[in-house]
Amino acid sequence: MSVVSDSPVWRPFTQHALQPGAYKIAHAEGAWLSAEDGTRFLDAISSWWVITHGHRRPEIMQAIRAQTESLDQIIFAGFTHEPAEALARRLVEITAPGLDYVFYSDSGSTSVEVAIKMALGYWRNRGEARSRVIALEHSYHGDTIGTMSAGARSAFNAPYEPLLFDVGRIPFPARGAEQEALDALESACREGAAAFLVEPLILGAGGMLIYGADTLVEMKRICERHRVLFIADEVMTGFGRTGTLFACEQAGVVPDIACYSKGLTGGAVPLAVTMCRREIFEAHLSPERARAFFHSSSFTANPIACAAALANLDVWEKTDARERVARLCSMQEERIARFADDPRFSDARRMGTITALDLNVAQSGYLATISLDLMRFFNARGLLLRPLGPTIYVLPPYCVTGGELDLAYTAIDEAADEFGAAR
Ligand code: PLP
């Protein structure tokens, strides 16, 4: 087995003392990763939720190769280039009417950080003293200081707590407790917030927690009533994961600001955008330079990444991508259904192409060591699954076949016998 254990690389979200090794992948294709020695892994979590159509989708790889013939990174202030212009125009076309401007960055965290800054800049430039951010309990928006502040306080960010700013925290709208969440949002908004930041329909890293489109509709209405900007963090949900191109579509909700990243390039290369309503852009227009939007990064609108994103949009427009997503939704539904009344699990659930279920064990929370045991168990069976504590989820690329999905669910079944409470 190609495992690297003596390496200077410090890996993300990894306790090196417990997980010293990593499989060294030499090739990726479709739904599969192959290690140097030929060992294969079914990528059942789309390599941290980024790969949408499948690894190394030919049209996207070809667009990347072609773009390198004419452009590499170009400064993006005072200069622009066709891949960024064309991509912005197409994003405005395919997103809900009202998202009129596109700000480029390079990761999901940054796109959310940009959204928060846009919201605060908007209110400041309008001369209204609004700076409070409201967010959902269990939410995850990234690992920068601003996005950790908005995200749930947990083991992920405990050491950095002294740097994190306070946000208004709304209970998660679990089934039956929606009204409580909406009431809490209403009173937080009444106090005068700048923005409400939300992962639409499903909270990812918080444990694949699902709530209804009707609740999202109500959340938007409450924000409108109190003129609180509604920020949709579609970093994970965007580009098909919830069954529609964007999760907000299912609620007919048009956010004031929306963040997209992971699937924007089909997952091939890093790129992110924060899109916003015209009023937010216009609030930054002024003869005073100090009212400009002060955010940039060296790699803003990288042309090669923009070319990859354009090719990804072509895949959505010109191929059977939407049918594949619909097929995957049904294949996932058929497979998760068999665990609905299984006493070894709780809450077998599905949102679009994503399924999740909680293994009934004594431990809970992300740091539960059961997740390491499960990960090893799955890896040994040629599967890339990374449970969030006892929550096992399957979030595959859209090219996955029914037979490949069966490999994942058979292993989940076996894992429950090995680690879960008895049937
Ligand atoms: N927002 C959501 C909803 C996410 O799921 C993630 C990553 O998983 C992020 C933001 C952060 O994205 P990135 O890891 O690209 O910074």
Residues whose N, C-alpha, C, O or C-beta is under 5 A from the ligand:
A	BS01	PLP	S107 G108 S109 T110 Y140 H141 G142 E199 G204 D233 V235 M236
